[in-house]
Amino acid sequence: MKILKNSLVVVLIIATVLSVSSCRYVIINHNNSSEDGKNIDNTEEKAVLPDTYTVHKSEKSEKKAQAKAYLSALPNVNFGSDSFTVAVYDGFRAAPPYASNGYEAALIERNRLIEEKYGVVLKELSSPLSLLLSDSYNAYLNKSDYADVLIIPAKKLGEFSEKNFLLNLQSLPGFSCNYDYFDTENMEKATAGLKYYAIMGDFTRDIGSYYCVYVNTELIKNHGLADPCEYVKNGNWTWDKMIEYINAVPERYSISCADKRVLVKTVLKSAGVDLMSGKFNEVPVISYDTETAKSAVSTIRSLINYSRAYFPIEGGNSASREFAAGNVLFAVGTVAEMSEYACLGREWTVLPIPKANELQETYVSYLSDNAPIMVVSAGTLHPERTAVMIKALNAASYGFLDEGYYDYLTETAVNNSSTLDMLDYVCGVKEGKCSIEFADLYSEVYPHIIEDTVDTVLSLVDNPSLDLSREAYYASYDLNWRMVNAFPCYNN
């Protein structure tokens, strides 16, 4: 990683100039155009790497070797020049026909490994999210072929599952997720009752979906404060430490965020608190009645009520624009928003979401409800092949795609090598991990979930006299019977 970052110094300088002069949005995995304007799902030829792309030799080559090793360890099955189709929503790239940036070049390289091993052509079927749902569902009803796997935003899992056409992964022959390239912890968080649908791993890993903290380092320097990056490296970057910085810069907004609910979930997740939890064949239940959650509520109260937090109002600046104007010390946002923050014509960097305390082993990033996940239609025509290919897609994606992602960020938004160093802690390259929230996955279908989880926590933040255990009990009483009906188990 260090060699790569040093080799990008010149590019970083150029990127800084571009980010100041033209406030572009970072769109990673989000470019669905093709060179000739045609839909890429009609492309039968294998894509080629551009001559201008240079593979950086450092940890990237080691990660690539590991990905190849994982792929090689899978059974050799030749599918005979067949195609394997990944249906994606607008905003996700799986099989670009050509590479317009370093990240897409890495995707093509990944796909090539799989194509060569299995004699299959990987195809991407891209469509608006609403059509992805209706078309895949209609194909299921008509027993026709649509796509082998579907990629959807996490928050849409409930809507897709309510159609009753997703395949329970326990029914997928030969499928196992007990490999390093699957995110089994978050897959379990997305599971409840008999609804074991979400596949998460290196194929769907999207660093842009990780929440992080943007910091105005110019304000830090002007007030003679220490570089917060050093606390990150020492493992001592905590919410209490952030509040110390906030108290030292009283003339600015302390923190900005898209909305209060996002900040609530970010702080809770950073402490390892899930609003709801569930497992296979278990009804999802409220899980924030803990001492750790009580401490997190106090932190949220300090950030919102006592520390001059900025939340956008209708007609006002967005959280990122207010930060870019130099009016905010810290801002909570996703990595994908980096170009918006790069509009700041001064010094800034990113930091991981703080720890709850110094004893906490690692940094934990709240994973956005827009994070991509993989699901499989119960009408899949080739279940055995699908099981093999799901493992292959994730094995071949292991690790080395991160460097392509970093390349893309450097081309579009990153302003200095410190930002790349800190991203290592945000997304788990050096330390750190992400955590998805069950409440996000099904709240569009069951709105009571939000009322009884994040909104209940907000009421505790606003009214310190309320007791968390009592409020959690009332919320559970309201929600549990709904969840029993929504997530049936073998024993209910």
HELIX and SHEET records of a PDB file:
HELIX    1   1 LYS A    2  SER A    7  1                                   6    
HELIX    2   2 VAL A    9  SER A   21  1                                  13    
HELIX    3   3 ILE A   40  ASN A   42  5                                   3    
HELIX    4   4 GLU A   59  SER A   72  1                                  14    
HELIX    5   5 GLY A  102  TYR A  118  1                                  17    
HELIX    6   6 LEU A  129  ASN A  142  1                                  14    
HELIX    7   7 ALA A  154  LYS A  156  5                                   3    
HELIX    8   8 LEU A  157  SER A  161  1                                   5    
HELIX    9   9 LEU A  169  SER A  171  5                                   3    
HELIX   10  10 THR A  184  LYS A  189  1                                   6    
HELIX   11  11 ILE A  207  SER A  209  5                                   3    
HELIX   12  12 THR A  217  ASN A  222  1                                   6    
HELIX   13  13 PRO A  228  LYS A  233  1                                   6    
HELIX   14  14 TRP A  239  ALA A  248  1                                  10    
HELIX   15  15 LYS A  260  SER A  270  1                                  11    
HELIX   16  16 GLU A  291  ASN A  305  1                                  15    
HELIX   17  17 ALA A  319  ALA A  324  1                                   6    
HELIX   18  18 VAL A  335  GLU A  337  5                                   3    
HELIX   19  19 MET A  338  TYR A  341  1                                   4    
HELIX   20  20 PRO A  383  ALA A  395  1                                  13    
HELIX   21  21 LEU A  401  THR A  412  1                                  12    
HELIX   22  22 SER A  417  VAL A  426  1                                  10    
HELIX   23  23 PHE A  438  TYR A  442  1                                   5    
HELIX   24  24 HIS A  448  ASP A  452  1                                   5    
HELIX   25  25 VAL A  454  ASP A  462  1                                   9    
HELIX   26  26 LEU A  468  ALA A  486  1                                  19    
SHEET    1   A 4 VAL A 120  SER A 127  0                                        
SHEET    2   A 4 ASP A  82  TYR A  89  1                                        
SHEET    3   A 4 VAL A 149  PRO A 153  1                                        
SHEET    4   A 4 PRO A 372  VAL A 375 -1                                        
SHEET    1   B 5 ALA A 309  TYR A 310  0                                        
SHEET    2   B 5 TYR A 253  CYS A 257  1                                        
SHEET    3   B 5 VAL A 328  THR A 334  1                                        
SHEET    4   B 5 TYR A 211  VAL A 215 -1                                        
SHEET    5   B 5 THR A 349  LEU A 351 -1                                        
SHEET    1   C 2 MET A 276  SER A 277  0                                        
SHEET    2   C 2 VAL A 285  ILE A 286 -1                                        
SHEET    1   D 2 VAL A 364  TYR A 366  0                                        
SHEET    2   D 2 LYS A 433  SER A 435  1                                        
END                                                                             
